[in-house]
């Protein structure tokens, strides 16, 4: 199914040269995930979780602060901007979460879904043994990634 989706995305991307292939593949994956037959395939949860852990390991292996340091002023600006955004997010999440809803594990998973995306939120939900929060974390993280990607391409197109 994965190989068929890959080739189908390539065929769809041929008449659309301005749209990146990975965006078409991701959109096709999101659409296929809505089909009941696919969601009921046995072993999908275990395979998906294994691939998420593999993805996190690969991302972690390629994190290099030296690459950011090579960017000089731009790299420092990016780190400062990201740090301030994460700090404000953390403060608001803890403040509002503490006032409204005191389930600290849920607040941590929500925060992780917003900052790290769905993949890291799954790992945190599994760590806390809160399987009921894994799917909402994936959905929130994926929705944020999808909206950000599509809006990012829209901004690039407008500019």
VENTAVEN-V358701 format. One line per field, one symbol per residue. ss: DSSP state (@ for helix, = for strand, . for the rest). phi: phi as a letter, one per 40 degrees, with the letter a starting at -180 (. if undefined). burial: I if it has 16 or more other ideal C-beta (glycine too) atoms within 10 Angstrom, else O. A space follows every 50 residues. Layout:
BEGIN
ss = ???
phi = ???
burial = ???
END
This chain:
BEGIN
ss = .@@@@@@@@@@@@@......@@@@@@@@@@@@...@@@@....@@@@@@@ @@@@@@@@@@@...@@@@@...@@@@@@@@@@@@@@@@@@@@@@@@@@@@ ...@@@@@@@@@@@@@.@@@@@@@@@@...@@@@@@@@@@@@@@@@@@@@ @@@@@@@@.
phi = .ccccccccccccdcbccccdccccccccccccccddcccccgccccccc cccccccccccccbcccccccfcccccccccccccccccccccccccccc acccccccccccccccgcccccccccccfbcccccdcccccccccccccc ccccccccc
burial = OOOOOOOOIOOOIOOOOOOOOOIIIIIOOOOOOOOOOOOOOOOOOOOOOO OIOOOOOOOOOOOOOOOOOOOOOOOOOOOOOOOOOOOOOOOOIOOOIOOO OOOOOIIIIIIIIIIIIIIIIIIIIIOOOIOOIIOIIIOIIIOOOOOOOO OOOOOOOOO
END
